Amino acid sequence: MEKSENAWEDEEQFSGVWDYINENPRIMGLPLSENKGIDLLSALHDVYRAIGLDPQAARMLLTLLANVLVAAAQGDGEEVVEEVIVQEAMLQIDKKLKEIIDEG
């Protein structure tokens, strides 16, 4: 077998796994608390998509994912997940309000 010099630079090789993850959600679930979990590969897919659109947002998503995983490992998953849900709801409210204001 011959080794490719630039195997990690082949965009098709990268997109194949992300396409598969996108088409097959919930491949690898990870419990965060007794009644909450995360689809780890889908979360990584979200980060991957964000890299091309907004690298700063991608860094934020990756840091958020790391915080959630660390909290879950320390037994604080429930509290951190609740905080993430609240922050996401506030972000959505801000976006909706901006849309309403821009229309008016």
PyRosetta script that sets phi, psi and omega in degrees:
from pyrosetta import init, pose_from_sequence

init()
pose = pose_from_sequence("MEKSENAWEDEEQFSGVWDYINENPRIMGLPLSENKGIDLLSALHDVYRAIGLDPQAARMLLTLLANVLVAAAQGDGEEVVEEVIVQEAMLQIDKKLKEIIDEG")
pose.set_psi(1, 133.9)
pose.set_omega(1, -178.0)
pose.set_phi(2, -96.5)
pose.set_psi(2, 134.9)
pose.set_omega(2, -178.8)
pose.set_phi(3, -87.2)
pose.set_psi(3, 131.5)
pose.set_omega(3, 176.8)
pose.set_phi(4, -76.7)
pose.set_psi(4, 138.2)
pose.set_omega(4, -178.9)
pose.set_phi(5, -67.4)
pose.set_psi(5, -37.6)
pose.set_omega(5, -175.8)
pose.set_phi(6, -120.0)
pose.set_psi(6, 48.1)
pose.set_omega(6, -176.4)
pose.set_phi(7, -60.1)
pose.set_psi(7, -32.8)
pose.set_omega(7, -177.2)
pose.set_phi(8, -83.8)
pose.set_psi(8, -2.7)
pose.set_omega(8, 178.9)
pose.set_phi(9, -100.5)
pose.set_psi(9, 2.9)
pose.set_omega(9, -178.8)
pose.set_phi(10, -82.6)
pose.set_psi(10, 105.0)
pose.set_omega(10, -176.3)
pose.set_phi(11, -61.7)
pose.set_psi(11, -34.6)
pose.set_omega(11, 178.3)
pose.set_phi(12, -62.7)
pose.set_psi(12, -37.5)
pose.set_omega(12, 178.3)
pose.set_phi(13, -63.1)
pose.set_psi(13, -39.7)
pose.set_omega(13, 178.7)
pose.set_phi(14, -68.1)
pose.set_psi(14, -49.1)
pose.set_omega(14, -173.1)
pose.set_phi(15, -65.4)
pose.set_psi(15, -27.3)
pose.set_omega(15, -179.7)
pose.set_phi(16, -59.2)
pose.set_psi(16, -46.9)
pose.set_omega(16, -178.8)
pose.set_phi(17, -68.6)
pose.set_psi(17, -37.9)
pose.set_omega(17, -179.2)
pose.set_phi(18, -69.9)
pose.set_psi(18, -36.4)
pose.set_omega(18, 175.3)
pose.set_phi(19, -62.8)
pose.set_psi(19, -43.2)
pose.set_omega(19, 179.5)
pose.set_phi(20, -61.6)
pose.set_psi(20, -45.1)
pose.set_omega(20, 179.3)
pose.set_phi(21, -63.2)
pose.set_psi(21, -41.3)
pose.set_omega(21, 179.3)
pose.set_phi(22, -62.5)
pose.set_psi(22, -38.8)
pose.set_omega(22, -178.5)
pose.set_phi(23, -81.4)
pose.set_psi(23, -16.2)
pose.set_omega(23, -177.2)
pose.set_phi(24, -129.1)
pose.set_psi(24, 71.9)
pose.set_omega(24, -179.5)
pose.set_phi(25, -66.4)
pose.set_psi(25, 161.2)
pose.set_omega(25, 176.6)
pose.set_phi(26, 66.1)
pose.set_psi(26, 36.9)
pose.set_omega(26, 177.0)
pose.set_phi(27, -74.5)
pose.set_psi(27, -41.2)
pose.set_omega(27, -175.2)
pose.set_phi(28, -133.7)
pose.set_psi(28, 91.6)
pose.set_omega(28, 177.6)
pose.set_phi(29, -85.7)
pose.set_psi(29, 144.6)
pose.set_omega(29, 179.8)
pose.set_phi(30, -129.8)
pose.set_psi(30, 120.5)
pose.set_omega(30, 179.4)
pose.set_phi(31, -69.2)
pose.set_psi(31, 136.9)
pose.set_omega(31, 177.4)
pose.set_phi(32, -106.4)
pose.set_psi(32, -26.7)
pose.set_omega(32, 177.5)
pose.set_phi(33, -154.5)
pose.set_psi(33, -171.1)
pose.set_omega(33, -178.4)
pose.set_phi(34, -63.2)
pose.set_psi(34, -33.7)
pose.set_omega(34, -176.8)
pose.set_phi(35, -127.2)
pose.set_psi(35, 15.4)
pose.set_omega(35, 178.0)
pose.set_phi(36, -132.7)
pose.set_psi(36, 146.9)
pose.set_omega(36, 179.1)
pose.set_phi(37, -147.8)
pose.set_psi(37, 177.0)
pose.set_omega(37, 179.6)
pose.set_phi(38, -137.3)
pose.set_psi(38, 141.3)
pose.set_omega(38, 172.7)
pose.set_phi(39, -86.1)
pose.set_psi(39, 98.0)
pose.set_omega(39, -171.5)
pose.set_phi(40, -60.4)
pose.set_psi(40, -45.1)
pose.set_omega(40, -177.6)
pose.set_phi(41, -68.2)
pose.set_psi(41, -36.0)
pose.set_omega(41, 176.4)
pose.set_phi(42, -67.6)
pose.set_psi(42, -36.5)
pose.set_omega(42, 176.5)
pose.set_phi(43, -63.6)
pose.set_psi(43, -42.6)
pose.set_omega(43, 177.3)
pose.set_phi(44, -65.8)
pose.set_psi(44, -34.7)
pose.set_omega(44, 176.5)
pose.set_phi(45, -63.1)
pose.set_psi(45, -40.3)
pose.set_omega(45, 177.0)
pose.set_phi(46, -61.3)
pose.set_psi(46, -41.5)
pose.set_omega(46, 177.8)
pose.set_phi(47, -63.9)
pose.set_psi(47, -44.7)
pose.set_omega(47, -179.8)
pose.set_phi(48, -58.3)
pose.set_psi(48, -45.6)
pose.set_omega(48, 178.9)
pose.set_phi(49, -64.3)
pose.set_psi(49, -38.5)
pose.set_omega(49, -177.8)
pose.set_phi(50, -68.2)
pose.set_psi(50, -27.2)
pose.set_omega(50, -178.7)
pose.set_phi(51, -56.0)
pose.set_psi(51, -45.6)
pose.set_omega(51, -178.8)
pose.set_phi(52, -73.3)
pose.set_psi(52, -28.4)
pose.set_omega(52, -177.0)
pose.set_phi(53, -87.8)
pose.set_psi(53, -44.5)
pose.set_omega(53, -175.4)
pose.set_phi(54, -155.7)
pose.set_psi(54, 92.4)
pose.set_omega(54, -177.2)
pose.set_phi(55, -55.9)
pose.set_psi(55, -35.0)
pose.set_omega(55, 178.7)
pose.set_phi(56, -65.0)
pose.set_psi(56, -42.1)
pose.set_omega(56, 177.5)
pose.set_phi(57, -65.1)
pose.set_psi(57, -37.8)
pose.set_omega(57, 178.2)
pose.set_phi(58, -62.8)
pose.set_psi(58, -41.8)
pose.set_omega(58, 177.2)
pose.set_phi(59, -62.9)
pose.set_psi(59, -40.0)
pose.set_omega(59, 178.7)
pose.set_phi(60, -64.1)
pose.set_psi(60, -44.6)
pose.set_omega(60, 179.0)
pose.set_phi(61, -61.8)
pose.set_psi(61, -43.0)
pose.set_omega(61, 179.7)
pose.set_phi(62, -64.4)
pose.set_psi(62, -41.1)
pose.set_omega(62, 177.8)
pose.set_phi(63, -65.9)
pose.set_psi(63, -40.2)
pose.set_omega(63, 177.4)
pose.set_phi(64, -62.1)
pose.set_psi(64, -44.3)
pose.set_omega(64, 177.9)
pose.set_phi(65, -60.8)
pose.set_psi(65, -44.0)
pose.set_omega(65, 178.4)
pose.set_phi(66, -62.0)
pose.set_psi(66, -42.3)
pose.set_omega(66, 178.5)
pose.set_phi(67, -61.6)
pose.set_psi(67, -42.6)
pose.set_omega(67, 179.9)
pose.set_phi(68, -64.1)
pose.set_psi(68, -43.3)
pose.set_omega(68, -179.3)
pose.set_phi(69, -66.3)
pose.set_psi(69, -41.3)
pose.set_omega(69, 177.6)
pose.set_phi(70, -64.2)
pose.set_psi(70, -44.6)
pose.set_omega(70, 179.8)
pose.set_phi(71, -61.3)
pose.set_psi(71, -41.9)
pose.set_omega(71, 179.2)
pose.set_phi(72, -63.3)
pose.set_psi(72, -40.6)
pose.set_omega(72, 179.7)
pose.set_phi(73, -65.1)
pose.set_psi(73, -28.7)
pose.set_omega(73, -179.8)
pose.set_phi(74, -92.5)
pose.set_psi(74, 2.0)
pose.set_omega(74, 178.9)
pose.set_phi(75, 87.1)
pose.set_psi(75, 9.9)
pose.set_omega(75, -179.1)
pose.set_phi(76, -108.5)
pose.set_psi(76, 22.5)
pose.set_omega(76, -175.6)
pose.set_phi(77, -59.4)
pose.set_psi(77, -42.4)
pose.set_omega(77, -177.3)
pose.set_phi(78, -58.6)
pose.set_psi(78, -47.6)
pose.set_omega(78, -177.4)
pose.set_phi(79, -64.9)
pose.set_psi(79, -43.5)
pose.set_omega(79, -178.1)
pose.set_phi(80, -68.5)
pose.set_psi(80, -41.0)
pose.set_omega(80, 178.1)
pose.set_phi(81, -61.1)
pose.set_psi(81, -43.2)
pose.set_omega(81, 178.0)
pose.set_phi(82, -60.3)
pose.set_psi(82, -42.0)
pose.set_omega(82, 179.4)
pose.set_phi(83, -64.8)
pose.set_psi(83, -40.8)
pose.set_omega(83, 178.2)
pose.set_phi(84, -63.2)
pose.set_psi(84, -41.8)
pose.set_omega(84, 179.1)
pose.set_phi(85, -62.0)
pose.set_psi(85, -43.1)
pose.set_omega(85, 179.1)
pose.set_phi(86, -63.9)
pose.set_psi(86, -45.0)
pose.set_omega(86, -180.0)
pose.set_phi(87, -63.0)
pose.set_psi(87, -40.8)
pose.set_omega(87, 178.4)
pose.set_phi(88, -63.7)
pose.set_psi(88, -41.8)
pose.set_omega(88, 178.8)
pose.set_phi(89, -62.8)
pose.set_psi(89, -41.5)
pose.set_omega(89, 179.5)
pose.set_phi(90, -66.3)
pose.set_psi(90, -38.3)
pose.set_omega(90, 177.8)
pose.set_phi(91, -64.0)
pose.set_psi(91, -41.9)
pose.set_omega(91, 178.6)
pose.set_phi(92, -64.2)
pose.set_psi(92, -39.5)
pose.set_omega(92, 177.8)
pose.set_phi(93, -62.5)
pose.set_psi(93, -44.5)
pose.set_omega(93, 179.0)
pose.set_phi(94, -59.7)
pose.set_psi(94, -42.6)
pose.set_omega(94, 179.6)
pose.set_phi(95, -64.6)
pose.set_psi(95, -43.8)
pose.set_omega(95, -179.1)
pose.set_phi(96, -64.9)
pose.set_psi(96, -43.0)
pose.set_omega(96, 178.8)
pose.set_phi(97, -62.8)
pose.set_psi(97, -40.4)
pose.set_omega(97, 178.3)
pose.set_phi(98, -62.9)
pose.set_psi(98, -41.1)
pose.set_omega(98, 178.4)
pose.set_phi(99, -61.9)
pose.set_psi(99, -42.7)
pose.set_omega(99, -179.4)
pose.set_phi(100, -64.4)
pose.set_psi(100, -44.1)
pose.set_omega(100, -179.7)
pose.set_phi(101, -65.5)
pose.set_psi(101, -41.2)
pose.set_omega(101, 179.8)
pose.set_phi(102, -65.0)
pose.set_psi(102, -31.7)
pose.set_omega(102, 179.0)
pose.set_phi(103, -73.0)
pose.set_psi(103, -29.8)
pose.set_omega(103, -174.9)
pose.set_phi(104, -82.5)
pose.dump_pdb("model.pdb")
